[in-house]
Amino acid sequence: MRFFQRRLFPGGIHPADGRDKALTAGKAIRLFRPAQVWISMEPVPGARCEPCVQEGEKVRRGQKIGEPRDFAAAALHASLSGTVAGLRAGKGVCYCAIRSGEEQPPLIQKSALGCMDPGSFDRAEILAALREGGIVGMGGAGFPAAVKYGTEAEIDTVLLNGAECEPFLTCDERLMIEQPAAVINGALLLKKAASARRVVLCLEDNKPEAVRALHEALRAAPQMEPEEISLRILPARYPQGGERQLIQAVTGREVPSGGLPADVGVLVSNAATARAVAAVLLDGEPLTSRIVTVTGGVREPCNFLAPIGSSLQELIAAAGGPVSRENWVSLGGPMTGRCIARNYSGESELGFVTKTTSGIVLLPPARRRESPCIRCGACATACPAGLVPWKIDFADREGDAALCGRLDADACIACGCCSYVCPAGRELTRHTVSARERVRALLRERRDA
Amino acid sequence: MAECAPYLRENRSTRAVMGEVCAALLPALAGAVWFFGLRALWLTLVSAAACVLSEWLFQLLARRPVTAADGSALVTGLLLAMSLPASAPYWAAAAAGVFAIVVVKQLFGGIGSNFANPALMGRLFVMTVWPAEILQSPLPRTLPADALSSATVLAAARAGEESGYTLRQMLIGEIPGALGETGKLLLLAGFGYLCLRGIVNFGAAAVYIGSTAALCAVFGPEGLFTGDFLQNLLGGGLILGGCFMLTDYPFASRRGRLLCALAAGTATAWFRCFSAYPEGVCFGILTANCLAGLIGLLERRHVYGKGRTFKFFRRNPS
């Protein structure tokens, strides 16, 4: 019973009843074959790439089309074989459009067939492959894996994040069910890349089928030491899949404020990242596609294996289109995603799949009127970072950055738990995140002074 | 402005929370009507109407957003009636309601900004202004009129006498007292419902009720350890106060909530044992309300990644 459940991290909520994930969890991943893709040259703000192809040039899938220019950028590859239809600028970002001209060669996935011995690769080799393959963290931040795993810090544990605590999303769950071997191969390669002692596959207990699939794949694996790779099943609670919360739940360590997981000897990577790592090293296939959950108010909710740069509008249409005309479209899960359209009925272009697009969720409008805080304290109970959001909310509305700092607003992880539980419908998350930015600006100012 | 995540919200509003609290009070109200007659119902209606109407009128006149329909004034009205005896005059109930809403709640900024529980402040107001009317309580109508003295159980316990009421009578509420001091089992049923719905805090209520009864048993009328634990537990308004009135100030930690409950329990026991009044719940909880800010200084929060943050007398650099 969840009432008496032992808590591995404080706070947290149970935002959904399981029906949300059931929309897509039982369905096989479908292939999505667009006629054209638009690949953003700045997929994450501040991570630009320089196009290295010309308009009209013929490209094959996997050919490099963008050289990283910033520290946080990763190489981009053509996700279709075809012709570069144009380099056009949209919303200040350069897109590279590729029209599929020819038959797409089928993907050969050795990496998904069974667990392999990663011993033949050494660390430098793996890091070089991560860099060349354009591998980024596919859980949300999109930080280049080569930079993250190239850390000088001593790492003892790699956590493979398969918690997927966001409601509605099932892309990692389906991946672990359908390609457990690829995930395990990737996990072992990442462990090697970090020179870590062990890798732990972390799942929540609401994914029994994925747990079974991984178990079976591990059992079939040759001479794998249990202390090297293990499976950890956690009681489902949001935000378990938050990097810091996962570290706390599995290892009991806390990442210091303003620090990185590497500071406590841990690196966390998403299950989808592991699959991409296995593909680039074992199949020589750079990161050109990802699994995207299209769910919520669409006629046939499903997971798609979509090339990077696929149009979101076409994906929604492939999932049967919106059921009603009144939809909010969330890019990413409903707790932390970005609302990219309101009253969406399927007519307009929304944007394109990037390496970090985990899902598109169509939700009924959730407009609320804010009413006064009733001091129930529910937000403080739900906060996994141990903050008191209602106080920070007032401080931010007053614009008092110093008070926000004393209330430790910089520890906010923007998980959305406080807004979720607030009976007065207050926008606590928005204001706490804004307070966090105020405090960070203040800290920067102090450091520079 | 762009819409802000999360796009899922728990299906719970202020009005729904208040509605559930009202529903949880209904069994005890029904019990009061059974023991004290229909007058108990009319008194409750007068008190609730006074609270809701005065909130509506004040907000209208003060040109504030009208929130009289959010149910919080209704809860105040019900709790206020629960703390009055069935023989209280209707005008006293109305006066208490207006005082609670206008002076204690609205003048301090409305819902969430009141410094103390408005219902208890309303009761304190009429009790000090018209003590003769409020401190008398009638016998339940199920008892023969001359069977027992109409002194409350607590008054008897304080004097060191046997009150003459059995444990069963105290549990079902067949004793003289305020409307909500009677049906203990019915109150606990409503409280259990609120606990299951996650609206109230079980720990704080348990600490408050337990500490008061235990301290009263220790500091008895004839020296140490001569008090009656059960009579103190079940004889007065302790269950009502602990379950419904111990305003849950939103302390950031369990520790803060429990400390506040302990302070309220200690204060209540002190008033019961050493003041001129046998009943101390009202004073005790109001004392803890006033101490809430101070107790907040003793609170500890554990902020992720920052180690333990002590808030104890942290200076305000502004």
Interface residues (C-beta under 8 A of the other chain):
Chain A: P10 I13 P15 A16 P167 R244 Q248 E254 V255 P256 S257 G258 G259 W328 S330 P334 M335 T336 G337 R338 C339 R342 V361 L363 A366 R367 R368 S371 P372 C373 I374 R375 C376 G377 A380 P384 A385 G386 L387 V388 W390 D400 A402 L403 R406 D408 A411 I413 A414 G416 S419 Y420 V421 C422 P423 A424 G425 E427 T429 R430
Chain B: A2 E3 C4 A5 P6 Y7 L8 R9 E10 R12 S13 T14 A16 V17 T67 D70 S72 G110 I111 G112 S113 D248 Y249 P250 F251 A252 R301 H302 V303 Y304 G305 K306 T309 R314 N316 P317 S318
